[in-house]
Amino acid sequence: MNYYFIVGTIFLVSVIVNAILKNKFRIYSKLYLHSHMSGKEIAEKMLTDHGIYDVNVLSVEGELTDHYNPINKTINLSEKVYNDRTAASVAVAAHECGHALQHRLGYNLLKLRNHLVPILNFSSKFINIAIMSGLTIFYSSGGKDSLILKFGIGLFFLVVIFSFLTLPIEFDASNRALTWLRNKNVVNYQEYHKAKESLNWAAMTYVISALGSLAQLIYFLSFLTGKKDE
């Protein structure tokens, strides 16, 4: 029951945070910049100011699809962020440039996460199968340890590591973005704090996701330790 309470609480908090995040971005998408710069222009200026000339800024379809691709060196901004001239678009565009700057500077945690991506992509294909098969064997054998279950939990452990490794990377990218916004005066006092608030709420989604993954891992481990609540 403790597990279900924890997961239920995390899920509820996740729903609340996502609702607040969407509401904040909806409000700040109406706060137009005094500089009249679009998300695309903000991203290009931040890259140029840091001496990064080999990264292209592109527009991609969808909502909240913004990301930096280290493989082809592109800042991919959703259409709204790419074109809008608001506090919300500034926050997102500058944040993604923060990842490009991390890549340029050889940020160690980012390099480690990038190395884990192909491993995680491969293991994700077998996690559900291994855990479900392992649990089936576990119950049918009267609670005896299952090597397949251990294998599945081991794979899921990689997911948890990846989730928590993402947190400092995201916070660092936001800090780099906010530092640049403050130092270059591309936003005024009000716009800066709205952009900061947007990034803080966005970061909370990563925190909740990591905690959810950890709770799930603890639940799976409880089968092996014999501490699962009956």
C-alpha positions, 0 to 999 in steps of 0.5 A: 500500500505504501508503494501505491500511495507514493506513486499516486502522490507523485502522479497527482503532483505531476498532473498539477505541475504540468497544468501549472506549467501549461498555464504559465506558458499560456500566460507568458506567451502573451507577454511580448518582448520589448526587444521584439526578438523571436525565439529563432532570433534569440537562439541565433544571438545566444549561439553567436555570442558564445562563438557557436557558428556550426549549430543551426536553428530549425522549426519543428512541428508540435508543442513542447517538441523543443530540443537540442540534437547533438548529433546533427548540431541543431536547435529544434524549436516548436513552431510557436517558440520559433516564431513568437516574440514572448517571454515563454519563447525566450525561455525555451529558446535560450534553454536549448542553446544552453544545451548547445553550449554544454556540448561545445564546452564538453560538459561531462554530465552531458557526455555521460548521458549521451553515451548512455542513450544508445544503451538505454534505447537498446535496453528499453526494448526488453525492460517490460518483457523481462519484468513481466516475464520475471514477475510471472515466474516469481509468482508461479514459483511461490516467490523464488528469485527469478533471474529474468526479473533481476535482469529486467530490474537491472535494465530499469535501473539504467532508466532511473540513472538516466532520469536523475542524470538528466536533472543537473544537465537541465538545471545547468542549461537553464542557468546558462540561459538565464545568465546570458539573458541577464548579462546581455539585457535582451530582456527587461526585469519583468521579462527575465523573471517570467522566463526564469519562472517558466524554466523553473516549472519546466525543471519540476517536470524532470524532478517528478519524472525521476522520482516516479522512476525511483518509486517504481524501481523500489517497488520492483526491488521489493519482490527480491528483498521480500519487503513488498506489502501484502 
